[in-house]
């Protein structure tokens, strides 16, 4: 039986172990920390993930049925639906549930020496080593800083809020959670500038905790696809910071490639996930280079069909949607 070692017990690593459970592969997950789910994030996942992983009802904090989109703190789109668009989940508990169903070794840091893999100074006995170690394995210039406050603010439990700005290449968010809301921001700016930008949203809120992390924002890194999945390979939507769902989807494509004896990089590059991730990243890169302007992006947000804005934000779009939304601004 071929042995696979997975580095990292986050959404991508645990999902890969779950997808390969009971197959021809013997999979062991190595996690450097003493438990999964330590990275701060907003705990939002889009609809469909619950069909791929064993997510119990007890781990679902609320169903997402609406989105509010703001520009410079002014509400421009209030999208409400009667269908479930996604979920707020208790991410650490959900990951622990999955971890209990697969083989995970905690407090097990993997290092590479002279092309060989070691865990706690002992060589790893595996036919294949796959990195799912999130942003920790990425160079700093492939990521942006993000901070998040845990607050006691009372918000609509079925609505997620996204904030964009005409003077910041980045985004802010308000996600409901048990007993309050998570209010955060990430972007191409120093942490102190991000705090200042977020101040109007949190100054009158009772704050419980401030934490932060870096987030991948450059799109998929092609040369990492040989041995990496999830955020370690850049699988995060650059315009919104959504990473849990694309990480899980990348793990599914990797598992299918392994079981079918196919080349993962080539299979992944054929996927709609890869294309939509790269489109998000390309839009951000164009603004950074000056090929497109933040003011132009702001006008698009203001004037476009809100349902179209939501489709692109969530990564559920096609080429015609992009032309309708951005026209000649991007293409």
HUFENHU-V441873 format. One record per pair of residues at least 24 apart in sequence whose C-alpha atoms are under 6 Angstrom apart, sorted by the first residue. I is the first residue (numbers start at 1). GAP is how many residues later the second one is. Records with the same first field share a line. If there is no record, write none. Layout:
I=GAP, GAP
This chain:
1=24
3=24, 123, 124
4=122, 123, 124, 125
5=24, 121, 124
6=123, 124, 125
7=124, 125, 126
8=124, 125
9=27
11=237
12=120, 218, 235, 236, 239
13=119
15=233
16=235
28=75, 76
29=75
30=74, 75, 78
31=75, 77
32=75, 76, 77
33=74
34=72, 73
37=55
43=45, 46, 48
44=43, 44
45=41, 42, 200
46=40
47=38, 39
59=30, 31, 35
60=29
61=27, 28
62=25, 26
63=24, 95
64=94, 95
65=93
66=93
67=92, 93, 94
68=93
69=92, 93, 94
70=93
71=92, 93, 94
72=93
130=97, 98
131=96, 97
132=96, 97, 98, 100
133=99
134=97, 98
135=96, 97
142=74, 76
143=71, 72, 73, 74
144=43, 70, 71
145=41, 69
146=39, 40, 66, 67, 68
147=37, 38, 64, 65
148=35, 36, 62, 63, 64
149=33, 34, 35, 60, 61
150=32, 58, 59
151=29, 30, 55, 56, 57
152=28, 54
153=27, 28, 52
154=26
166=128, 129, 132
218=63
219=58, 59, 62
225=40
237=40
238=42, 43
239=41
276=39
